Amino acid sequence: MTEIHHASCHCGGVTFTVALTDGLGTARRCNCSLCRMRGAVAVSASLDGIHFQSGEELLTLYQFNTGQARHYFCSRCGIYTHHQRRSDPTQYGVNLACLKGMSPFDLAEVPVMDGVQHPADGQSNGVIGTVVFQRR
């Protein structure tokens, strides 16, 4: 049975549910220029796995470089909620921090994918590192 997660942006204007393709097993970061700056951990969902309850009209689309990936942000609070992946356009990457009761700091390790040498360009090195969180 697929586990459904409730999610929202910071201000609560955008609310949605998401069915993750493999729970938290798909959690990852990326080293492309946008992902480096936003610092989010993304988990995977199929395109039909996200259903908006409110605020879909508040989402702002941002595209860069090839324009293939579609990054969505709340126009009120600026939080990145999800993006349609360039590496696999049949999937969304969903901001783990938007999932109710979840935090990227719940994960001890998160793989970092090579987005600079993008897989869609046939140049990817795959996983290039790991972000480790250690509690004190």
Secondary structure, DSSP 8 states (H G I E B T S, - for coil): ---EEEEE-SSSSSEEEEEESSGGGG-BEE-SHHHHHH---EEEEEEEEEEEEE-GGGEEEE--TTS-SEEEEETTT--EEEEE-SS-TTEEEEEGGGBTT--GGG-SEEEEE--SS-GGGT---SEEEEEE----
